[in-house]
Amino acid sequence: MGHQVIIFDFSVIRGLWETRVKKNKERQRKEKERLEQSALEKIKQEWNLILECRKKGIPQSKYLKNGSVDIKEKNLDTFGKTPQLKKNHALSDGLNKEQNKFIFQLSGEQWMELPDSLKEQTYLKEWHVYNTLIQTIPAYIALFQDLRVLELSKNQINHLPAEIGCLKNLKVLNVSFNNLKSVPPELGDCENLEKLDLSGNMEITELPFELSNLKQLIFVDVSANKFHSIPICVLRMSNLQWLDISSNSLKDLPEDIDRLDELQTLLLQKNKLTYLPRALVNMPKLSLLVVSGDDLVEIPTAICESTTGLKFVSLKDSPVETIVCEDTEEIIESEREREQVEKEFMKAYIEDLRERESTPSYTTKVMLSLQL
């Protein structure tokens, strides 16, 4: 498939997307109410009961009464008291418990710090902590040598401890939408890291050179921060396939960006780029390039004539009016919320773009209008 150039009014499409989401939720709510009041819900319950009974080997005589399905009796619970099913349930529950005991989950604004008992569970393989008021990650995290996933999104974390570098088996680190201003150089010791998400912290301006050691990284998201250029360490991540550095303060791209010869997706929208380097043509696996077209005055002809199947998306994004507010923290929180919504939009948009393989190979401009 040929090259694609698509220019959208980003703010209009975002509004369209948000409106459709609201309308869809309203339709789902009404449909749910309608089903609850109809006979279909009862039929659905009966059918689900039949499927579950058959799955567990319960004979029809146990759940049929005068030829009709009896959903009032707790057939599953009653039949589950037999020794064989008790054994099966025990095995299933035991397997789930065995898997879950390696996963720590915590959420809710009532949490301002991690529980003390956590330091004794050093066998854990995953942490999932989100939507809390926790500000710090304790140094004892170094004891969790089996940790593979560290998901810390949407908290109040303001720094990462140097001890994070002791997590040699860590594969996923997500510290998005926190209050980080910097990243410890010791993170470069996490040699098996494959995914790094630092998006939405709003204040990170650079990454330590030591992160060049992260040769296994395939996904890096540093969007919604204050980067003025692509960090040198990122250009040395030889296996990188996805780079999102949108919503920053980039004015240009490095001429040696083609060092990222494994890169497939490059998201640059909502920056201040005025031109694109010709080096982008030398990136053989680059299949999706998204920029903001508001300030672009120079695009290499070779990009427009590319025959590699590159999708080049230039988004027109109208500036968002800033509401004057005495409380600075409230403004920052509003920006974070907006960035979260826009990231969800871009994710849905990119997935849709990749699925539409029948679109014209070259589109110069598409304008959408929406009347609400």
C-alpha positions as CSV (number, residue, x, y, z in Angstrom):
1,M,0.0,0.0,0.0
2,G,1.2,3.5,-0.8
3,H,2.0,6.5,1.4
4,Q,-0.8,8.3,3.2
5,V,-0.9,12.0,4.1
6,I,-4.0,12.9,6.2
7,I,-4.6,16.3,7.6
8,F,-7.3,16.6,10.2
9,D,-8.7,19.3,12.5
10,F,-7.7,17.4,15.6
11,S,-9.9,19.4,18.0
12,V,-13.0,18.7,15.8
13,I,-12.3,15.0,15.6
14,R,-11.7,14.8,19.3
15,G,-15.0,16.5,19.9
16,L,-16.7,14.1,17.5
17,W,-15.1,11.1,19.3
18,E,-16.1,12.4,22.7
19,T,-19.7,13.0,21.5
20,R,-20.0,9.5,20.1
21,V,-18.7,8.0,23.3
22,K,-21.3,9.9,25.3
23,K,-24.1,8.9,22.9
24,N,-22.9,5.3,23.0
25,K,-22.9,5.1,26.8
26,E,-26.4,6.6,26.8
27,R,-27.6,4.0,24.3
28,Q,-26.1,1.2,26.4
29,R,-27.8,2.6,29.5
30,K,-31.2,2.7,27.8
31,E,-30.7,-0.7,26.2
32,K,-29.8,-2.2,29.6
33,E,-33.0,-0.8,31.1
34,R,-35.1,-2.1,28.3
35,L,-33.6,-5.6,28.6
36,E,-34.1,-5.7,32.3
37,Q,-37.8,-5.0,31.7
38,S,-38.2,-7.6,28.9
39,A,-38.4,-11.3,28.9
40,L,-35.0,-11.5,27.1
41,E,-33.2,-11.0,30.4
42,K,-34.9,-14.0,32.0
43,I,-34.2,-16.1,28.9
44,K,-30.5,-15.0,29.1
45,Q,-30.3,-16.0,32.8
46,E,-31.9,-19.4,32.0
47,W,-29.5,-20.0,29.1
48,N,-26.4,-19.0,31.1
49,L,-27.6,-21.4,33.9
50,I,-28.0,-24.2,31.4
51,L,-24.5,-23.6,29.9
52,E,-22.9,-23.5,33.4
53,C,-24.7,-26.7,34.5
54,R,-23.6,-28.5,31.3
55,K,-20.1,-27.3,31.7
56,K,-20.0,-28.8,35.2
57,G,-21.7,-32.0,34.2
58,I,-25.0,-31.3,36.1
59,P,-27.8,-33.4,34.6
60,Q,-31.0,-31.7,33.3
61,S,-33.1,-33.2,36.0
62,K,-31.3,-31.0,38.5
63,Y,-32.2,-27.7,36.8
64,L,-35.4,-28.5,34.9
65,K,-38.8,-28.4,36.7
66,N,-41.9,-29.4,34.7
67,G,-40.0,-28.9,31.5
68,S,-38.9,-25.3,32.4
69,V,-35.6,-24.0,33.7
70,D,-35.7,-23.3,37.4
71,I,-33.4,-20.3,38.1
72,K,-34.8,-19.8,41.6
73,E,-33.0,-22.8,43.0
74,K,-29.3,-22.5,43.5
75,N,-28.6,-25.7,41.5
76,L,-24.9,-24.8,41.0
77,D,-24.3,-24.3,44.7
78,T,-26.3,-27.5,45.6
79,F,-24.7,-29.7,43.1
80,G,-21.3,-28.2,43.9
81,K,-21.5,-29.8,47.3
82,T,-20.8,-33.2,45.8
83,P,-17.3,-34.6,46.5
84,Q,-16.1,-34.5,42.9
85,L,-17.2,-31.0,42.2
86,K,-15.8,-29.9,45.5
87,K,-12.5,-31.3,44.4
88,N,-12.7,-29.6,41.0
89,H,-13.6,-26.2,42.6
90,A,-10.8,-26.7,45.1
91,L,-8.3,-27.3,42.3
92,S,-9.6,-24.2,40.4
93,D,-9.5,-22.0,43.4
94,G,-6.1,-23.3,44.4
95,L,-4.8,-22.4,40.9
96,N,-6.2,-18.9,41.1
97,K,-4.8,-18.3,44.5
98,E,-1.4,-19.6,43.4
99,Q,-1.4,-17.1,40.6
100,N,-2.8,-14.2,42.5
101,K,-0.4,-14.5,45.4
102,F,2.3,-13.2,43.2
103,I,0.3,-10.0,42.3
104,F,-0.1,-7.0,44.6
105,Q,-2.9,-4.6,43.8
106,L,-3.8,-1.3,45.5
107,S,-6.1,1.5,44.6
108,G,-8.2,4.3,46.2
109,E,-7.4,7.7,47.6
110,Q,-7.5,6.5,51.1
111,W,-4.0,5.1,50.6
112,M,-1.2,7.7,51.3
113,E,1.6,5.2,51.7
114,L,2.2,1.5,51.0
115,P,1.2,-0.9,53.7
116,D,4.0,-2.0,56.0
117,S,3.3,-5.7,55.4
118,L,4.3,-5.3,51.7
119,K,8.0,-5.4,52.6
120,E,7.6,-9.0,53.7
121,Q,6.2,-10.2,50.4
122,T,9.4,-10.1,48.4
123,Y,8.3,-13.1,46.3
124,L,5.8,-10.8,44.4
125,K,6.2,-10.6,40.6
126,E,3.8,-7.7,39.9
127,W,2.7,-4.5,41.6
128,H,-0.4,-2.7,40.4
129,V,-0.9,0.6,42.3
130,Y,-3.1,3.3,40.8
131,N,-5.4,6.2,41.8
132,T,-3.9,6.6,45.3
133,L,-2.3,9.6,47.1
134,I,1.0,7.7,47.6
135,Q,4.0,10.0,47.0
136,T,7.1,7.8,47.5
137,I,8.3,4.4,46.6
138,P,10.3,2.9,49.5
139,A,13.9,1.9,49.1
140,Y,13.0,-1.7,50.2
141,I,11.8,-2.2,46.7
142,A,15.3,-3.5,46.0
143,L,14.3,-6.7,47.9
144,F,11.8,-7.6,45.2
145,Q,14.2,-9.4,42.9
146,D,11.4,-11.4,41.1
147,L,9.5,-8.3,40.1
148,R,8.5,-8.3,36.5
149,V,5.8,-5.6,36.3
150,L,5.7,-2.3,38.2
151,E,2.5,-0.4,37.3
152,L,2.2,2.8,39.3
153,S,-0.1,5.0,37.1
154,K,-2.1,7.9,38.4
155,N,-0.7,8.4,41.8
156,Q,1.2,11.3,43.4
157,I,4.7,9.9,43.2
158,N,7.3,12.7,43.0
159,H,10.5,10.6,42.7
160,L,11.8,7.1,42.1
161,P,14.4,5.6,44.5
162,A,17.8,4.8,43.2
163,E,17.2,1.2,44.4
164,I,14.9,0.6,41.5
165,G,18.1,-0.2,39.6
166,C,18.3,-3.5,41.6
167,L,15.3,-4.9,39.8
168,K,17.2,-6.9,37.2
169,N,14.2,-8.9,36.0
170,L,11.8,-5.9,35.6
171,K,10.1,-5.9,32.2
172,V,7.4,-3.2,32.5
173,L,7.6,0.1,34.3
174,N,4.6,2.5,34.2
175,V,4.9,5.7,36.2
176,S,2.5,7.7,34.0
177,F,0.5,10.6,35.3
178,N,2.4,11.2,38.5
179,N,4.5,14.2,39.7
180,L,8.0,13.1,38.6
181,K,10.5,15.7,37.6
182,S,13.4,13.4,36.9
183,V,14.4,9.8,36.5
184,P,17.2,8.2,38.5
185,P,20.2,7.1,36.3
186,E,20.2,3.8,38.2
187,L,17.1,2.8,36.1
188,G,19.6,2.1,33.3
189,D,20.6,-1.0,35.3
190,C,17.2,-2.6,34.7
191,E,18.7,-4.4,31.6
192,N,15.6,-6.5,30.8
193,L,13.2,-3.6,30.7
194,E,10.9,-3.8,27.6
195,K,8.3,-1.1,28.3
196,L,8.8,2.3,29.9
197,D,5.9,4.8,30.4
198,L,6.6,8.2,31.9
199,S,3.8,10.1,30.2
200,G,1.7,12.7,31.8
201,N,4.2,13.8,34.5
202,M,4.2,17.3,32.9
203,E,7.7,18.3,34.3
204,I,10.3,15.8,33.0
205,T,12.8,17.7,30.8
206,E,15.5,15.1,30.2
207,L,16.5,11.5,30.7
208,P,19.9,10.3,32.1
209,F,22.4,9.0,29.6
210,E,22.6,5.8,31.6
211,L,19.3,4.7,30.1
212,S,21.2,4.0,26.9
213,N,21.9,0.6,28.5
214,L,18.3,-0.4,28.1
215,K,18.8,-2.3,24.8
216,Q,15.7,-4.5,25.3
217,L,13.2,-1.6,25.3
218,I,10.6,-1.8,22.6
219,F,8.1,0.8,23.9
220,V,8.8,4.3,25.3
221,D,6.2,6.8,26.1
222,V,7.4,10.2,27.4
223,S,4.4,12.3,26.1
224,A,3.0,15.2,28.1
225,N,6.2,16.4,29.6
226,K,8.7,19.2,28.8
227,F,11.3,17.7,26.5
228,H,13.0,20.2,24.1
229,S,14.6,17.4,22.1
230,I,14.7,13.6,21.8
231,P,17.0,12.4,24.6
232,I,20.3,11.0,23.4
233,C,19.7,7.8,25.4
234,V,16.6,7.1,23.4
235,L,18.5,7.3,20.1
236,R,20.7,4.5,21.5
237,M,17.8,2.1,22.3
238,S,18.5,-0.1,19.3
239,N,15.3,-2.3,19.6
240,L,12.8,0.5,20.1
241,Q,9.6,0.0,18.1
242,W,7.2,2.6,19.6
243,L,8.2,6.1,20.6
244,D,5.6,8.6,21.9
245,I,7.1,12.0,22.6
246,S,3.9,14.0,21.8
247,S,2.8,17.0,23.8
248,N,6.2,18.3,24.6
249,S,8.3,21.3,23.4
250,L,10.2,19.8,20.5
251,K,11.3,22.3,17.8
252,D,13.3,20.0,15.7
253,L,14.3,16.3,15.3
254,P,17.9,15.0,15.4
255,E,19.4,14.4,12.0
256,D,20.6,10.9,13.1
257,I,17.1,9.8,14.1
258,D,17.5,7.0,11.6
259,R,19.6,5.2,14.1
260,L,16.3,3.9,15.4
261,D,16.1,1.4,12.5
262,E,13.6,-0.8,14.3
263,L,11.1,2.0,15.0
264,Q,7.6,1.4,13.7
265,T,5.5,4.1,15.3
266,L,6.6,7.7,16.0
267,L,4.1,10.1,17.7
268,L,5.2,13.7,17.6
269,Q,1.9,15.6,17.6
270,K,1.4,18.7,19.8
271,N,5.0,19.9,19.5
272,K,6.5,23.0,17.7
273,L,8.2,21.3,14.8
274,T,8.7,23.5,11.8
275,Y,10.4,20.8,9.5
276,L,11.0,17.1,9.3
277,P,14.5,15.7,8.6
278,R,15.1,13.7,5.5
279,A,16.6,11.0,7.7
280,L,13.0,9.7,8.4
281,V,13.0,8.2,4.9
282,N,15.9,6.0,5.9
283,M,13.9,4.2,8.6
284,P,12.9,1.0,6.9
285,K,10.3,-0.1,9.4
286,L,8.6,3.2,10.2
287,S,4.9,2.6,9.4
288,L,3.2,5.4,11.3
289,L,4.3,9.0,11.8
290,V,2.0,11.5,13.5
291,V,2.8,15.2,13.8
292,S,1.0,18.5,14.3
293,G,0.8,20.4,11.1
294,D,0.2,23.8,12.6
295,D,3.9,25.0,12.4
296,L,5.2,22.6,9.7
297,V,6.6,24.6,6.8
298,E,8.9,22.0,5.3
299,I,8.3,18.3,4.6
300,P,10.8,16.3,2.5
301,T,9.3,15.3,-0.9
302,A,10.8,11.8,-0.4
303,I,8.4,11.3,2.6
304,C,5.3,12.2,0.4
305,E,6.5,9.9,-2.4
306,S,7.5,7.0,-0.1
307,T,6.5,3.5,-1.3
308,T,7.1,1.8,2.0
309,G,3.5,2.0,3.2
310,L,4.3,4.8,5.7
311,K,1.2,6.4,7.1
312,F,2.0,10.1,7.6
313,V,-0.7,11.9,9.7
314,S,-0.5,15.6,10.1
315,L,-3.0,16.8,12.7
316,K,-4.3,20.4,12.8
317,D,-4.9,21.1,16.5
318,S,-6.7,24.3,17.5
319,P,-5.2,25.8,20.6
320,V,-7.1,25.2,23.8
321,E,-8.2,28.2,25.7
322,T,-6.6,28.3,29.2
323,I,-9.0,29.2,32.0
324,V,-7.4,31.7,34.4
325,C,-7.4,30.2,37.9
326,E,-5.8,31.3,41.1
327,D,-5.0,27.7,42.0
328,T,-2.1,26.5,39.9
329,E,-2.5,22.9,41.0
330,E,-6.1,23.0,39.7
331,I,-4.8,24.1,36.3
332,I,-2.1,21.4,36.2
333,E,-4.7,18.8,37.2
334,S,-7.0,20.0,34.4
335,E,-4.1,19.6,31.9
336,R,-3.4,16.1,33.1
337,E,-7.1,15.1,32.7
338,R,-7.1,16.6,29.2
339,E,-3.9,14.7,28.3
340,Q,-5.5,11.5,29.6
341,V,-8.6,12.0,27.4
342,E,-6.4,12.8,24.4
343,K,-4.2,9.7,24.9
344,E,-7.3,7.6,24.9
345,F,-8.5,9.3,21.7
346,M,-5.2,8.8,20.0
347,K,-5.0,5.2,20.9
348,A,-8.5,4.6,19.4
349,Y,-7.6,6.7,16.4
350,I,-4.4,4.8,15.7
351,E,-6.0,1.4,16.0
352,D,-8.7,2.5,13.6
353,L,-6.2,3.9,11.2
354,R,-4.2,0.7,11.1
355,E,-7.4,-1.3,10.5
356,R,-8.4,0.8,7.5
357,E,-6.3,-0.8,4.8
358,S,-8.7,0.2,2.0
359,T,-8.3,3.9,2.3
360,P,-6.8,5.9,-0.6
361,S,-3.0,5.7,-0.8
362,Y,-2.6,9.5,-0.9
363,T,-5.0,12.0,0.7
364,T,-4.0,15.6,0.7
365,K,-6.6,17.0,3.0
366,V,-9.7,16.0,4.9
367,M,-11.8,18.5,6.6
368,L,-14.6,17.5,9.0
369,S,-17.3,19.7,10.4
370,L,-19.5,18.9,13.4
371,Q,-22.6,20.7,14.5
372,L,-23.6,19.9,18.1
